[in-house]
């Protein structure tokens, strides 16, 4: 008897920040309605963008500075702090969890009820992906008061992965009934100084500070996107005993993406109450 789960992989593609956030929520909604299986998506940002947590407010000088440098700002449907998407690989994963507030326990629920428990399950897929690339990483612990920071990569929490104390992957999660969305950023070759320069109160930054870990620096070589995608697929397949096949969006998702873009355009320039619906 074959107990392997058949899930969907949406291969790497590049979009602007608003569209990427709309796509992630469209997948979440489609999965919640039973239209699509658990889904792993890999993507990039063009132009470069800062995504901010749904409750986060950046100082006006950061918004002005980002606009001057051609960096977009997009609000995420998830929490957390600001992430710079430049020379990185972003993933999103949508799946099913049993939900304490629901009377029905789904037979195909595979993510834990607790937020931290689900983080650990999904991070196992990330850890295995990096292991296939020859890299061992560790889960983080809350090291500094997180909510007082603008920069996600200045704190490592239990939902993050780090290498020798420096964050390599930062992730955030959203639950809607029994559907779970987690997405995050793997830094490939991001200059250390750019995000500090964007966020600094004064228009200067210490270029010698090592803010984060970069995958290519650690490995001592660049990895092409196809190899990275294959590593992610193998990592998640092994973590969840699943088989991913490359598929596109269903019509309902395509329709939702267009509608959700308008919501994210509005939410990025104002309080994020619309994203909580």
N, C-alpha and C positions, 0 to 999 in steps of 0.2 A: 504493500500500500504506500502510495506517494503522499507524504504529508507536507511537501514543500509548498509554501505560499506563492502565488503568482501575483506580483506587484508591478507597478509602472515606474519606469525611469524616463524622465523628460531630459534629453541631452542638453549639454551646455549651449546657452544662447546669451546674447547681450541685449540689454534694454536700458532705458532711462530709469531713474530711481522710482518715480511714481508708478510706472508700468510694472516694475518688478514687485512692488508691494501689492498692487492690484492682482497680479497673477497669483501670488501666494495665498491671498484671501479667497480668490475664486476657486482654487484647488481645495482649500479647507471647506468651503461651502458645498462644493460638488461631492466631496467625500462624506460630509454630514448627511447629504440627501441620498447616499448610496449609489451615486452615479459613477464613481471612479474608485479604484482600489487604493490602498496605501501607495503614496507617491514620493519618490526622491527626485528633486530637481536641482540642477547645477546651473549657475548663471553668473554673469558679470554685469558691470555698470558702464554705460557710455551716454553722457560724459561721466566723469568721476562724481561721486556723490557722498554726502554725509547722511546716513539714516539716523534718526533720533527716536528714542522711546516714546510711546503714545502719550505719556504724561510730561515729557521733557520740554523745556523751553530754553532755547539758546539765547545768549545775550545778542542784542542787535548788532554789535560790532562783529560778531562771528558771522552772522548772515551777510553783512556787507562785505567782509573780507572774502568769504567763500564765493560770493557773486563776482567779485573782482578777479578771482583766480579761475573762474569758469567751473566751479564745483557746485553741483545741485544740492538741495536739501530735500529729503523726503521723510515723512513720519511713518514709522513702522506700526503695524497693528499690535505688536508685542511691546513689552516693557524694556527696561535696560537704559543704557546711556548711549552717547553718540559713537558711531562707527564710521570710519573713513573707508569707502570702497574705491580703492585705487591699488592696482597690482595685487589683487586678492582674488580668491575664488569663494563665491557665496553658495551655500546649499540651503535647501528647505526640505523638510520631511513632514508629511502629513500621514497620520494614522489614527487608530481607534483605541480608546481607553474605556474600561468600565468606569462608570461615573456614580459617585456616592449619592447624588441627588436623583438618580433615575432608578425606577423599580426594576427595569429590565437589565440583565447582565448579558452583554452580547457574547455569543460563542466565539466570534472572531476578534474579540478585544485582546490586544497583546501588550499594550502599554499600561504601566502601573497607574493606579489612582493618584498617587502622590506626585506632585510636580517634580520633586527632586528624584524620585524613583524613575520617572519617565526620562528625565534628563540623563540619568546614568545609563539607561538602556540605549538611548540614541547616541550618547557619547561613546559607548562601546563600539558602535559602527564607525564613528570617526577615528577612534584609536586604532581599530583594525585597519582602516584605510591607510593611515599613516605608517602602520607597521609594515604593510605591503610595500611601502616606499622606502623602508629601511630606517624608520624613525620611531623611537619609543618616547611617549609623552605621559604626563600625569594629569589627573584631575586636580582642579584648584580648590582652594579654601578661601573664604572671605578674609581678606588681609587688611583692608582699610574701609572706613565708612563709605559705602558705595554710592549712596544717594546724593552725597555732597559733591560728587565729581561730574564733570561734563563728559569726560573721555572714558569710554568703555574699557579701553585697553590699559588703563592705569590701575585696575583692580582685577583680581582673579577670584572668581566665586566657584561654587560647586558645580556650576553648569558650564565651566570653561576648561580648556586644556592648555597646559603650559609646558615649556621646555626650559629646564634649569631656572625656574622662577619667573620666566617671561612668558606672557600670554601669547599663544599661537592661534587659538581658535576661541572666539567669543560667541556665545549663543543666547537666544531668547526664545520664550515659549508663550503660546496663546492656547487656551482651551475654550471650546464652544460646544456645550453639552458634552457628547462623548467623542468629539473630534479634536485632535491635537495638532497644532502647527508648531514646529520648531525650525528656526532658521538661524544661520550664523555665518561668520566670515573666517576663512583661513587666509592668513597673510602670506603672500608668496615672495614678494620683493618690494615691499613698501618702504620708501625712505623714512628714516626715524624722525625727521624734523618737521614734516609737513603738517601733521595733525596738531602738534604743539604750537606751531606758528599760527594755525587757524584759530586756536582756542585761547592763546595767550592774551592776557589783559593788555599788555604792551605788545606792540607789533615787532616782537623779537622772540628768539628762542635759543636755548642752548643746544647746538647741533650735536654735542657729544653725548647727550643722554640716550641710553638704549631703552626705548619705551616698550618695545615688543620684540617678539621673535619672528624671523622670516624663514619660511620653509627652504627657500633656495640657498640662503646663507648657511643654514644648518647642514644641508646635504652637500653643499659645495658645488652645486650644478643646478641648471634649470630643468624643469620637467614640463613636457608638452601637455596641452590640455587633454588630449585623448588618454594619455597615461594616467593623469590625475582622475579623470572620469572613471576609468576602469578600476582604479584603486578604491574609489568611493563605492562603486557598485559591489565589488568583492567584499569590502568591509561591511556594508549593510547586509549583504546576502548571508555572510557568515554570522553576523550578530543576531539576525532574526530568523535564520533558517528559511530564507525566502529566495525566490528567483525573480529578478527584474528583467523586463523586456522594454525596449525603447518604444515609446508611444507618444503621440501628440495630444493636444487638448481636445476634449469633447466639445460639441457645439454649445452646450450650456455654459461651459467655462469661458469660451470665446466671447459669448454675449455678456457674461458677468464682468469680464476684464474691462470692457468698454464702459460699463456703468460704474464700476469701482474706481476707475481712474479719476472720474469727476469728484468722487468723495475724497480721494487722497490729495488731489490738488487743493481742495478746500481745507482739509485737515492740516496740511503741512504749514499753511500760513495762519492758522488759528488754533484755539484749543481743540483737543482731539476727541471731544465728546462723541462725534459721529462714528469714530472707529470702535466704540464700545458697543455698538448696536449689534 
